[in-house]
Amino acid sequence: MAGRAVRRRDLPSEFHAVAPTRLDFAGGWTDVPPFSAREGGVVVNAAIGVSARVELKLGGPRIRLVAEDLGEALECANSGGLVLDGRLDLLKAALRMLPVQATCTLATRCDAPRGSGLGASGAMDVALVAALALARGERLAEREIAEQGWYLEAVEAKMPGGRQDQFAAALGGFHRLSFRDPDVGVEPITLDPAFATALERQTVLCYTGRSRVSSETIARVMGAYERGDGAVTGALRALRDVAAAMAEALRAADLARVAALLGENWRHQQALDEGMCTPEMARLARAVADAGALGGKAAGAGAGGSMFFVTGDDPAPATAAARTAGATVLPVRWAREGVRAW
């Protein structure tokens, strides 16, 4: 997937990029093929300041790939060694798709726990594309970075999924995204400033401690959809409807409605697959509900990873209950800007 190149002279030898992850408030799953191609999906999400980071250094004796947060690294003599074999495949695919020069060091790090459901791989896709495009002297618009990020993961790295994560990471902010493959409609959602502050303070994001492999869950759910499973098809259509309602609730600064729609989304999401709600997630949801949370859902695909909840005016009891239930509470800060590269 080629970008629009603008060659520059005297390029530096070191490049960086950082991209936010996201919270999917409603409609997740409806951006995933084949549903997004046949019926069209709607997702409402918000970028958060839990970020994916890329550092690229040109030159050196070999190609060196490093995933700092995963403690993984490998080296190869040249691009011929960039074979997809399950080891740092996303980084390999990125260099195959956007080659820079014979040798380099490409290092990545993500603030999100592995398998957290926060769209970390999509954010990393976007950061990789932004850093490599800059190194190639290419100037890409945010939407192009999002599209190329999805292509990197779904096609080049052979890890199929939806497009919402890459758009959240590239654009930042709150958006209502509509999907009718291959087209993506982008509609920014402007929040009342006081409401945005309150929502940020009263959103409790919890990592359950159990990562999930979203590709396996996606394969089961979309396989059921392709077989014409009525329960799965109905749940996907209901999720799309919840997303449309969520966009209006956010615009209306209706926190109680936002919380209720999170809970409704989670009920429909659980209808997609019997493994959607793990024992850890069920225990966490009960604990924070008993502590006064108004509503919540799994982040991302579900079946492990993170959950997030909207609380009343005082989030402290729900935060304490989440920690007592064994969850790690992660910071929530809205990221108004998308990917940055320098």
Secondary structure, DSSP 8 states (H G I E B T S, - for coil): ----B---SS--SEEEEEEEEEEEEE-TTTTSTTHHHHT-EEEEEEEEEEEEEEEEEE-SSSEEEEEGGGTEEEEESSGGG---SSSSHHHHHHHHHS---S-EEEEEEESS-TT-SS-HHHHHHHHHHHHHHHHTTB---HHHHHHHHHHIIIIIS-----SHHHHHHHH-SEEEEEEETTEEEEEE----HHHHHHHHHTEEEEE-S----HHHHHHHHHHHHHTT-HHHHHHHHHHHHHHHHHHHHHHTT-HHHHHHHHHHHHHHHHTT-TTSS-HHHHHHHHHHHHTT--EEEESTT-SSSEEEEE--S--HHHHHHHHHTT-EEE---B--S--EE-
